[in-house]
Amino acid sequence: MSTSTITFDLDTVPADDRDRVAALIPDPRVAGTYVHRFIDGLEDFEWFDVAVEERENVLLVGPTGSSKTTVFRAYAAAHGLPYYRLDCNAAMDPGVIVGRTGFLPDGTAGWIDGDMTLVARYGGVIVIEESNMAHPRITAAWHQLTDVARRLSIPEAGETIQLGRGGIGEPQPTLVGTTFNDRYQGTVRLNEAFANRFAMPFDWDYERAVEEQLMTSTTLLDVADSVRSMAEIRSPLSTNMLMEFERHAARLGMVRAATLFVNHFAKDERGPVGRALDANSAIIARELGLNAPPVVTAEDIGPVDEDEDDD
């Protein structure tokens, strides 16, 4: 477990912005429920500590539901750091994200920081989520944010801020990270100049050791491993889907849990997924402590028209 001394001093934030910044600090319980993973002998948070201390950026590449975003939020919660998540899409407007001109508390017009700018100004964790879904003209605007100088230009306010140095007293710890899923359709290739600014790139796939701490049924994890290895399955099988299955099985029974589970997949994928559950449902039910476990059959899941359009 990390013994980091990285902390955030809320008193360094000017009074006018203190409440807004405080509201961006995640609940500490988020960190308490997070399951760590180890990379080359170091805990994930220890890698992040080094990134903060060396003023380096972190890049996580992996499928949906593999805790890419969760690890950043949990890290912020563990250290009491303000946290901002920027969700990317092709229609993003940098001006909306950075801030806007509006009326100040005293009734005069002036610049109002967006939440991302607040974190950049006073310190904390900024996560650029699914950055390969943003147009290159957008990622180009973040080059200063992620380069060695670590600055954010606000032309509308006539200001350039340095990350974590906008408060009173000592600079505050700041971490910039980005995530993306290279399996998504409709994404663009990550801008090479932007990608080069992330000194700590990690492959962040589903991890059995993490899932074993979150799940009760090891047989369900075996089924997940099998489904993920099937060439004909394109849809992701996230850790959250497995956790949902166990909750639904306890509340609704195995048959209904299986129906909800297979419905996450494309219609031409449901047959193989249903058969994988069918072969193991009795064992899974016993591992979950269910009484008189029903066996899931293809009839329970329902017919699958493999020629039907997915739309």
N, C-alpha and C positions, 0 to 999 in steps of 0.2 A: 504494500500500500504506500502511496506517495506520502512523503512527509514535508511537502512544499510549504513554504512560508509566504507564498503569494497571497496577498489580500488587497481589498479595495477599501479606501478611506472615503466614505460618503461625505465627510466634512470638507473635503477638498473641492466639492462642487458648490458653486455660488448658490445662495439661498433661492434665487429666482427659478433655478432649474432643478433644485435638489429633489423635490417631490416627483417630478417626471423621471429623473434618473433612478430614484429608489424603486419606482414602479416597474422598472425593467430588470430588476434583480430577481432571478427565479427563486421559487420556494426551495429551501434547503432539502426538503424531502425528496426532491427530484434526484439529488445526488445519492441519497440513501437507498433508493431502489434501483440505481443503475448497476449493471453487471459489467465489470471491467474485462478487458481482454489484454493479453500480453503479446508484445511484438519484440522479437529478438531479446527476450529476457526483461524488457522494461514494460511497466504498466502504461496503458494509454495516457493517463494523466501525467505521468512522468515525461513522456514525449512532449506533451503540451506545455509543461513547465519550461522545458528547454526552449521551445519555440517562443514563449513569452520573454524569457530572459535574454535570448539572442536576437529578439525582434525579427523572427522568421515567421513565415506563413505556412499553414497546413492545408493539404489537398487530400480529400478522401474520395476514392472512386469505387463504387460498388452498386449492387442492385437495390431496388426499393425495399424498405423494411429491414435494413441491415444495421440500423442504429447510427447512421452517418450523422444525422442532425442531432440525435439524442445525446451523443457523446459530448458535443460542444455545449449543449444546454446543461447537462449534468456537471461539466467542468465549471461553468459559470456559477451554478448553484453551490458547488462545493467551496468555491473561493469568494462567494458574495460579490460576483462581478456582474455589472449590467450586461444584458444579452439582447442582441437584435438579430433576427433572421430575415434575410432578404430573399423572397421567392422570385425566381427569374421566369420571364416569359418574353415572347417576341414583341409584345406591345408595351414594354416597360418605358416609363418616362423618368429619367434620372432626376428631373426637377422635383417631382412629387416625393421621391425617396429622400433626397437631400434636405428639403424644406421648402418654405414658401414665404412670400411677403404677406403680412396680415396685420391685424391690430394687436398691439401689445397691451399688457394689463393696465398701463396708464392711459390707454385710449389713443396713443399715437401709432402711426404705421411704422412697421419695421420688419426685420427678418426674424422668422420663427424656425428654429432647427427642427428637422425631421428626427425621428427616433434614431436612425442610423447615424446622423450627424452628432446627436447627443453622445452616443457611445464612442464615436471617433474622437470627439472633443475631450471627453472626460475620462475615457478608459473603459475597458470591458471586452466583450467577445462579440465580433461581427461575423456572421456566417452568410456567405453568398450561396444560396441553395440552388442546385441544379444549374450551375453557371453555363453549361453548354446549351441551355435553352434560350439564352439571351443573344441578341444580335451583336456581332463584333463591334458595332459602333457604341454599344453600351459598355461592354467589357473594357474598351479602350479608355472610357472615362474613369475606370478604377485603377489605371496603371500607377498613378501617384500614390493611391491608397495602399498598394501592395508592394511598391518598390522600396529601396533602402531608405529613402527619405521619409516614407510613411506620412504623406500629407494628403489633405483633401481640400481641393479648391472649390470655393463657393463664389463664382463670379457675381451672382445677384447681390451678395452681401459685401462684395469687394474684400473678400477675406480668404486666406489660406490657413488652415489649421493643421497642427501636427498631432498625430494620434496620441491621446492620453495626456496631453500637456496643456489643456485648456483650463484646468482648475487652479486652485490656490495651493501653493506649496509644491511638493514633489510630484513628478509625473506618475501616473497610475498605470498598472499593468494592462496591456492591450494585446489581444490575439485576433488575427484575421484568418478565417478559414473559408474554404469553398468545398462544395460537394458536387458530384455529378454521377449520373447513371449512364454509362456508355452503351447500354442496351435499349434505351428509349428510342422510339421512332420519332422523326421530325426534329431532331436536335441538329445543332451545327457543330462543326469541329471547333474545339476550344482554341481560342486565339493563342498562338504560340508565344507571343510576347507576354500575354497574361499568365499562361501556364508556367512560364519560366520563372515567375516571381514567387513560386511556392517551393520553398527549400525542403519541405517535409511532405513528400507525396506517399500515400499509403493505399494499397489495395484493401478495400473494406468489404469483404464478402460475408456471407452468412458463416457463422462460426459455431461448430458443434459444442465446444466447451462452454460457450456463453449460453446457448439454447438449453443445455443440460441443467443449468442453474435456474432457468425460468420455467421449465416444463416438468411434468410429473411422469409422463409416459415416454420411456426410451424407445418403445416400438413405434410410436408416432414419429419420433425423430428419424428412425430408420426408414419409415415410409417417405418422409420428407427428403431424405438423402436420395432415395430411389427415384422419386418424382423429378427432383432437380437434375438428375443425370439423364433423364429420358430425352432423346433428341427431338421427339415430336412435341414436347412441352415448351412453349415459348413464354407463357405467362409466368410471372414471378411467384414463388411460394415464400412469402415473407415470414419472419419469426412471429410477427403479430397475428398472422393467419393461424399459426399453430396454437398460440395462446388462446385465441378466440375459439378454436375447436374444442379445447379442453373446457372452457367456460360453458360453451353451448351444450357439450355432452353432459356436464353435471346438471345443468338447468333444464334442458329440453330432451335429453336422450341422444343416443348414438345416431339414430337414423336421421333426426332433424339436424344434428350437428354435421353429419356427412353431407346432407343436401346443401346447407349453407356453404360448406367448405368447397365442394366441387363447383358451385355457382360462381366462385371467384375466377374460374378458368374459362377460356374460350370453349365454345360448344364442341368443337372437334377434339378438344383435349380432355373432356370430362370422362370419356370412357376409360382410358388408361388410369386416370387418377382414381375413379370410382373402384376399379378392379384392385388397385393397390390397397385401398382402404378395406375392401371386401375381404381380402386375404388375411387381414390383420386385426379386424375390428373387435373380435372377441378378446384377443390379448390386450389390446388397447383399453377396452372397457374394464378388464380386471385390474390393470395397472392404475386406472383412475378410480378404482374402488366402487364401481357402479354395480348395483344389485341386479341379478338376472339380466345380464347384458344381452341386448338383441344383436343379432348378426346383421351387418349391412349387406344388402344384396343389390345387384344391378336393377332389380325391380323397384327396390326402395328409392333409389336415386332417380329412376325414371328413364324413359327412352331418350336416346341421343340421336338426333338427325345430323349426321356428320356432313351432309350436303347443304345444310341450312346456312344462310348468310349470317355471319356474326353480328351484323347490325340489327 
